[in-house]
Amino acid sequence: MTLGNDLDASGSSAASGDPLDDWLHRVANGDRAAFAEVFQRTSPKLLGLCIRILPTRQEAEDALQEAFLTIWRRADRFDRTRGGAWPWLVTLTRHCAIDRLRASPHRPQAPVEEAAQLVDPRPLATDLLLHREREQRLHDCLEQLEPRDLHLIRTAFLEGTSYPELSRRLAAPLGTVKSRIRRTLRRLRDCL
């Protein structure tokens, strides 16, 4: 699944890193050429997302236009350290489409019983992309930890071992164990 010539579904390019990040930062500085590039590369997929959410193509196109106006106005709020450009664009566009759907006076009002039968239990592709990106970032951050700290975090949070039990196993004071866990969690938070 490709976006434009060289972007994949995550918005990244194997050849040049992540051009969407750079384009969005240029858009934040008022670069119209970068905005045109973002639009050209992403609008077909983002329109597909809007079409999936909204009942008519016209409403989907209106939601996409609103999304790109928001992108133009809020590009300065994009922070590559908090996630990639593609998930940011998808989330923003999805919110515009959902807001439009909620505001529509012609929105079908199905009874709750009927609506429950129509819900697809499978996650949305955008949610899967965001989840995969977060999971990869967590994995990368965990790999940066020292082995003893990684073991400590895994034992405390995945096995559910209490701090006093960890202290006993490591033959270390309880305060030291708590401090190590706090420092390691802070490093993870900063990495994420």
Phi and psi restraints in degrees (value plus and minus 20) as a CYANA .aco file:
   2 THR   PHI    -141.9  -101.9
   2 THR   PSI     132.3   172.3
   3 LEU   PHI    -131.1   -91.1
   3 LEU   PSI      97.5   137.5
   4 GLY   PHI      43.9    83.9
   4 GLY   PSI    -163.9  -123.9
   5 ASN   PHI    -108.4   -68.4
   5 ASN   PSI     -58.5   -18.5
   6 ASP   PHI    -152.2  -112.2
   6 ASP   PSI      -6.0    34.0
   7 LEU   PHI    -126.5   -86.5
   7 LEU   PSI     120.4   160.4
   8 ASP   PHI    -115.2   -75.2
   8 ASP   PSI    -193.1  -153.1
   9 ALA   PHI     -83.7   -43.7
   9 ALA   PSI     -43.8    -3.8
  10 SER   PHI    -104.4   -64.4
  10 SER   PSI     -24.6    15.4
  11 GLY   PHI      67.5   107.5
  11 GLY   PSI     -15.1    24.9
  12 SER   PHI    -124.4   -84.4
  12 SER   PSI     142.6   182.6
  13 SER   PHI    -146.5  -106.5
  13 SER   PSI     110.1   150.1
  14 ALA   PHI     -86.2   -46.2
  14 ALA   PSI     -51.8   -11.8
  15 ALA   PHI     -98.5   -58.5
  15 ALA   PSI     -54.4   -14.4
  16 SER   PHI    -148.9  -108.9
  16 SER   PSI       5.0    45.0
  17 GLY   PHI      62.4   102.4
  17 GLY   PSI    -133.3   -93.3
  18 ASP   PHI    -158.0  -118.0
  18 ASP   PSI      66.2   106.2
  19 PRO   PHI     -83.9   -43.9
  19 PRO   PSI     -48.5    -8.5
  20 LEU   PHI     -80.1   -40.1
  20 LEU   PSI     -59.2   -19.2
  21 ASP   PHI     -77.0   -37.0
  21 ASP   PSI     -69.9   -29.9
  22 ASP   PHI     -83.6   -43.6
  22 ASP   PSI     -63.6   -23.6
  23 TRP   PHI     -81.1   -41.1
  23 TRP   PSI     -63.2   -23.2
  24 LEU   PHI     -83.7   -43.7
  24 LEU   PSI     -57.8   -17.8
  25 HIS   PHI     -86.7   -46.7
  25 HIS   PSI     -54.5   -14.5
  26 ARG   PHI     -90.4   -50.4
  26 ARG   PSI     -57.2   -17.2
  27 VAL   PHI     -82.0   -42.0
  27 VAL   PSI     -59.9   -19.9
  28 ALA   PHI     -79.2   -39.2
  28 ALA   PSI     -47.1    -7.1
  29 ASN   PHI    -112.5   -72.5
  29 ASN   PSI      -9.7    30.3
  30 GLY   PHI      65.6   105.6
  30 GLY   PSI      -2.1    37.9
  31 ASP   PHI     -98.8   -58.8
  31 ASP   PSI      86.8   126.8
  32 ARG   PHI     -90.0   -50.0
  32 ARG   PSI     -53.0   -13.0
  33 ALA   PHI     -85.0   -45.0
  33 ALA   PSI     -60.0   -20.0
  34 ALA   PHI     -85.9   -45.9
  34 ALA   PSI     -58.6   -18.6
  35 PHE   PHI     -83.0   -43.0
  35 PHE   PSI     -62.7   -22.7
  36 ALA   PHI     -82.4   -42.4
  36 ALA   PSI     -57.9   -17.9
  37 GLU   PHI     -85.5   -45.5
  37 GLU   PSI     -64.9   -24.9
  38 VAL   PHI     -79.8   -39.8
  38 VAL   PSI     -65.7   -25.7
  39 PHE   PHI     -81.2   -41.2
  39 PHE   PSI     -69.1   -29.1
  40 GLN   PHI     -81.3   -41.3
  40 GLN   PSI     -61.0   -21.0
  41 ARG   PHI     -98.4   -58.4
  41 ARG   PSI     -48.0    -8.0
  42 THR   PHI    -133.8   -93.8
  42 THR   PSI     -40.6    -0.6
  43 SER   PHI     -80.5   -40.5
  43 SER   PSI     -56.2   -16.2
  44 PRO   PHI     -80.3   -40.3
  44 PRO   PSI     -64.3   -24.3
  45 LYS   PHI     -90.8   -50.8
  45 LYS   PSI     -58.6   -18.6
  46 LEU   PHI     -88.8   -48.8
  46 LEU   PSI     -54.1   -14.1
  47 LEU   PHI     -84.5   -44.5
  47 LEU   PSI     -61.5   -21.5
  48 GLY   PHI     -77.9   -37.9
  48 GLY   PSI     -59.9   -19.9
  49 LEU   PHI     -82.5   -42.5
  49 LEU   PSI     -65.2   -25.2
  50 CYS   PHI     -84.1   -44.1
  50 CYS   PSI     -60.3   -20.3
  51 ILE   PHI     -82.6   -42.6
  51 ILE   PSI     -55.5   -15.5
  52 ARG   PHI     -87.6   -47.6
  52 ARG   PSI     -50.7   -10.7
  53 ILE   PHI    -109.3   -69.3
  53 ILE   PSI     -60.3   -20.3
  54 LEU   PHI    -118.3   -78.3
  54 LEU   PSI     134.5   174.5
  55 PRO   PHI     -95.5   -55.5
  55 PRO   PSI     -44.5    -4.5
  56 THR   PHI    -148.9  -108.9
  56 THR   PSI     134.8   174.8
  57 ARG   PHI     -83.9   -43.9
  57 ARG   PSI     -57.7   -17.7
  58 GLN   PHI     -79.7   -39.7
  58 GLN   PSI     -65.5   -25.5
  59 GLU   PHI     -84.4   -44.4
  59 GLU   PSI     -57.2   -17.2
  60 ALA   PHI     -83.8   -43.8
  60 ALA   PSI     -63.5   -23.5
  61 GLU   PHI     -84.9   -44.9
  61 GLU   PSI     -58.5   -18.5
  62 ASP   PHI     -84.9   -44.9
  62 ASP   PSI     -61.3   -21.3
  63 ALA   PHI     -84.4   -44.4
  63 ALA   PSI     -59.5   -19.5
  64 LEU   PHI     -84.7   -44.7
  64 LEU   PSI     -61.5   -21.5
  65 GLN   PHI     -81.5   -41.5
  65 GLN   PSI     -63.5   -23.5
  66 GLU   PHI     -82.1   -42.1
  66 GLU   PSI     -60.1   -20.1
  67 ALA   PHI     -82.3   -42.3
  67 ALA   PSI     -63.8   -23.8
  68 PHE   PHI     -90.6   -50.6
  68 PHE   PSI     -50.7   -10.7
  69 LEU   PHI     -84.0   -44.0
  69 LEU   PSI     -60.3   -20.3
  70 THR   PHI     -86.9   -46.9
  70 THR   PSI     -60.3   -20.3
  71 ILE   PHI     -79.7   -39.7
  71 ILE   PSI     -65.2   -25.2
  72 TRP   PHI     -80.2   -40.2
  72 TRP   PSI     -63.3   -23.3
  73 ARG   PHI     -95.9   -55.9
  73 ARG   PSI     -52.0   -12.0
  74 ARG   PHI    -130.8   -90.8
  74 ARG   PSI      -8.3    31.7
  75 ALA   PHI     -78.1   -38.1
  75 ALA   PSI     -47.8    -7.8
  76 ASP   PHI     -88.8   -48.8
  76 ASP   PSI     -34.9     5.1
  77 ARG   PHI    -108.1   -68.1
  77 ARG   PSI     -29.5    10.5
  78 PHE   PHI     -89.7   -49.7
  78 PHE   PSI     110.0   150.0
  79 ASP   PHI    -147.2  -107.2
  79 ASP   PSI      87.3   127.3
  80 ARG   PHI     -81.4   -41.4
  80 ARG   PSI     -40.4    -0.4
  81 THR   PHI     -94.3   -54.3
  81 THR   PSI     -37.3     2.7
  82 ARG   PHI    -117.1   -77.1
  82 ARG   PSI     -26.7    13.3
  83 GLY   PHI     136.0   176.0
  83 GLY   PSI     148.8   188.8
  84 GLY   PHI     -95.9   -55.9
  84 GLY   PSI     145.1   185.1
  85 ALA   PHI     -86.2   -46.2
  85 ALA   PSI     -62.7   -22.7
  86 TRP   PHI     -80.3   -40.3
  86 TRP   PSI     -70.0   -30.0
  87 PRO   PHI     -81.3   -41.3
  87 PRO   PSI     -54.0   -14.0
  88 TRP   PHI     -84.0   -44.0
  88 TRP   PSI     -65.4   -25.4
  89 LEU   PHI     -84.5   -44.5
  89 LEU   PSI     -62.6   -22.6
  90 VAL   PHI     -83.0   -43.0
  90 VAL   PSI     -65.8   -25.8
  91 THR   PHI     -82.9   -42.9
  91 THR   PSI     -66.1   -26.1
  92 LEU   PHI     -81.4   -41.4
  92 LEU   PSI     -64.8   -24.8
  93 THR   PHI     -86.2   -46.2
  93 THR   PSI     -62.5   -22.5
  94 ARG   PHI     -79.7   -39.7
  94 ARG   PSI     -63.4   -23.4
  95 HIS   PHI     -83.6   -43.6
  95 HIS   PSI     -60.4   -20.4
  96 CYS   PHI     -81.8   -41.8
  96 CYS   PSI     -63.0   -23.0
  97 ALA   PHI     -86.2   -46.2
  97 ALA   PSI     -62.9   -22.9
  98 ILE   PHI     -87.1   -47.1
  98 ILE   PSI     -60.1   -20.1
  99 ASP   PHI     -81.1   -41.1
  99 ASP   PSI     -61.5   -21.5
 100 ARG   PHI     -84.6   -44.6
 100 ARG   PSI     -61.4   -21.4
 101 LEU   PHI     -82.6   -42.6
 101 LEU   PSI     -63.2   -23.2
 102 ARG   PHI     -86.7   -46.7
 102 ARG   PSI     -53.6   -13.6
 103 ALA   PHI    -102.1   -62.1
 103 ALA   PSI     -31.8     8.2
 104 SER   PHI     -87.8   -47.8
 104 SER   PSI     105.6   145.6
 105 PRO   PHI     -92.0   -52.0
 105 PRO   PSI     -37.6     2.4
 106 HIS   PHI    -118.4   -78.4
 106 HIS   PSI      -4.0    36.0
 107 ARG   PHI     -84.0   -44.0
 107 ARG   PSI     107.6   147.6
 108 PRO   PHI     -84.0   -44.0
 108 PRO   PSI     117.6   157.6
 109 GLN   PHI    -130.7   -90.7
 109 GLN   PSI      58.9    98.9
 110 ALA   PHI     -96.0   -56.0
 110 ALA   PSI     123.7   163.7
 111 PRO   PHI     -77.8   -37.8
 111 PRO   PSI     132.9   172.9
 112 VAL   PHI     -76.9   -36.9
 112 VAL   PSI     -59.6   -19.6
 113 GLU   PHI     -82.2   -42.2
 113 GLU   PSI     -63.6   -23.6
 114 GLU   PHI     -87.7   -47.7
 114 GLU   PSI     -61.9   -21.9
 115 ALA   PHI     -82.0   -42.0
 115 ALA   PSI     -58.4   -18.4
 116 ALA   PHI     -83.9   -43.9
 116 ALA   PSI     -51.7   -11.7
 117 GLN   PHI     -95.2   -55.2
 117 GLN   PSI     -42.7    -2.7
 118 LEU   PHI    -108.6   -68.6
 118 LEU   PSI     -34.2     5.8
 119 VAL   PHI     -89.3   -49.3
 119 VAL   PSI     108.5   148.5
 120 ASP   PHI    -105.3   -65.3
 120 ASP   PSI      98.1   138.1
 121 PRO   PHI     -91.6   -51.6
 121 PRO   PSI     -33.6     6.4
 122 ARG   PHI     -93.2   -53.2
 122 ARG   PSI     123.1   163.1
 123 PRO   PHI     -88.1   -48.1
 123 PRO   PSI     133.1   173.1
 124 LEU   PHI     -88.2   -48.2
 124 LEU   PSI     131.7   171.7
 125 ALA   PHI     -79.4   -39.4
 125 ALA   PSI     -57.9   -17.9
 126 THR   PHI     -84.3   -44.3
 126 THR   PSI     -58.7   -18.7
 127 ASP   PHI     -85.7   -45.7
 127 ASP   PSI     -58.5   -18.5
 128 LEU   PHI     -84.4   -44.4
 128 LEU   PSI     -60.9   -20.9
 129 LEU   PHI     -82.4   -42.4
 129 LEU   PSI     -65.9   -25.9
 130 LEU   PHI     -83.3   -43.3
 130 LEU   PSI     -62.5   -22.5
 131 HIS   PHI     -83.0   -43.0
 131 HIS   PSI     -63.5   -23.5
 132 ARG   PHI     -83.0   -43.0
 132 ARG   PSI     -61.0   -21.0
 133 GLU   PHI     -85.9   -45.9
 133 GLU   PSI     -63.5   -23.5
 134 ARG   PHI     -83.8   -43.8
 134 ARG   PSI     -61.9   -21.9
 135 GLU   PHI     -82.3   -42.3
 135 GLU   PSI     -62.8   -22.8
 136 GLN   PHI     -85.4   -45.4
 136 GLN   PSI     -61.2   -21.2
 137 ARG   PHI     -83.1   -43.1
 137 ARG   PSI     -63.2   -23.2
 138 LEU   PHI     -81.9   -41.9
 138 LEU   PSI     -65.2   -25.2
 139 HIS   PHI     -78.9   -38.9
 139 HIS   PSI     -65.5   -25.5
 140 ASP   PHI     -82.0   -42.0
 140 ASP   PSI     -61.2   -21.2
 141 CYS   PHI     -88.5   -48.5
 141 CYS   PSI     -59.0   -19.0
 142 LEU   PHI     -83.6   -43.6
 142 LEU   PSI     -55.9   -15.9
 143 GLU   PHI     -86.7   -46.7
 143 GLU   PSI     -42.1    -2.1
 144 GLN   PHI    -100.2   -60.2
 144 GLN   PSI     -33.2     6.8
 145 LEU   PHI     -95.6   -55.6
 145 LEU   PSI     134.3   174.3
 146 GLU   PHI     -86.7   -46.7
 146 GLU   PSI     126.0   166.0
 147 PRO   PHI     -74.7   -34.7
 147 PRO   PSI     -59.9   -19.9
 148 ARG   PHI     -88.5   -48.5
 148 ARG   PSI     -55.2   -15.2
 149 ASP   PHI     -92.0   -52.0
 149 ASP   PSI     -58.4   -18.4
 150 LEU   PHI     -81.6   -41.6
 150 LEU   PSI     -64.0   -24.0
 151 HIS   PHI     -81.3   -41.3
 151 HIS   PSI     -61.8   -21.8
 152 LEU   PHI     -81.7   -41.7
 152 LEU   PSI     -66.0   -26.0
 153 ILE   PHI     -85.5   -45.5
 153 ILE   PSI     -64.7   -24.7
 154 ARG   PHI     -82.2   -42.2
 154 ARG   PSI     -62.2   -22.2
 155 THR   PHI     -86.1   -46.1
 155 THR   PSI     -62.8   -22.8
 156 ALA   PHI     -91.7   -51.7
 156 ALA   PSI     -62.9   -22.9
 157 PHE   PHI    -122.4   -82.4
 157 PHE   PSI     -47.5    -7.5
 158 LEU   PHI    -113.1   -73.1
 158 LEU   PSI     -55.1   -15.1
 159 GLU   PHI    -111.6   -71.6
 159 GLU   PSI     -35.2     4.8
 160 GLY   PHI      56.4    96.4
 160 GLY   PSI       3.5    43.5
 161 THR   PHI     -92.4   -52.4
 161 THR   PSI     115.1   155.1
 162 SER   PHI     -94.0   -54.0
 162 SER   PSI     140.5   180.5
 163 TYR   PHI     -81.6   -41.6
 163 TYR   PSI     -63.7   -23.7
 164 PRO   PHI     -81.1   -41.1
 164 PRO   PSI     -57.5   -17.5
 165 GLU   PHI     -86.4   -46.4
 165 GLU   PSI     -61.7   -21.7
 166 LEU   PHI     -81.1   -41.1
 166 LEU   PSI     -62.0   -22.0
 167 SER   PHI     -79.7   -39.7
 167 SER   PSI     -62.6   -22.6
 168 ARG   PHI     -86.3   -46.3
 168 ARG   PSI     -65.8   -25.8
 169 ARG   PHI     -81.7   -41.7
 169 ARG   PSI     -58.9   -18.9
 170 LEU   PHI    -107.7   -67.7
 170 LEU   PSI     -27.8    12.2
 171 ALA   PHI      34.1    74.1
 171 ALA   PSI      25.3    65.3
 172 ALA   PHI    -147.9  -107.9
 172 ALA   PSI     131.8   171.8
 173 PRO   PHI     -79.6   -39.6
 173 PRO   PSI     127.0   167.0
 174 LEU   PHI     -77.9   -37.9
 174 LEU   PSI     -61.5   -21.5
 175 GLY   PHI     -81.4   -41.4
 175 GLY   PSI     -56.8   -16.8
 176 THR   PHI     -86.8   -46.8
 176 THR   PSI     -63.1   -23.1
 177 VAL   PHI     -82.1   -42.1
 177 VAL   PSI     -66.5   -26.5
 178 LYS   PHI     -81.6   -41.6
 178 LYS   PSI     -61.8   -21.8
 179 SER   PHI     -83.6   -43.6
 179 SER   PSI     -63.8   -23.8
 180 ARG   PHI     -82.1   -42.1
 180 ARG   PSI     -63.0   -23.0
 181 ILE   PHI     -84.3   -44.3
 181 ILE   PSI     -64.2   -24.2
 182 ARG   PHI     -80.7   -40.7
 182 ARG   PSI     -66.1   -26.1
 183 ARG   PHI     -82.4   -42.4
 183 ARG   PSI     -61.8   -21.8
 184 THR   PHI     -86.6   -46.6
 184 THR   PSI     -62.1   -22.1
 185 LEU   PHI     -83.8   -43.8
 185 LEU   PSI     -57.0   -17.0
 186 ARG   PHI     -84.1   -44.1
 186 ARG   PSI     -62.5   -22.5
 187 ARG   PHI     -82.3   -42.3
 187 ARG   PSI     -61.5   -21.5
 188 LEU   PHI     -82.6   -42.6
 188 LEU   PSI     -65.3   -25.3
 189 ARG   PHI     -80.2   -40.2
 189 ARG   PSI     -65.0   -25.0
 190 ASP   PHI     -83.8   -43.8
 190 ASP   PSI     -57.0   -17.0
 191 CYS   PHI     -88.3   -48.3
 191 CYS   PSI     -59.8   -19.8
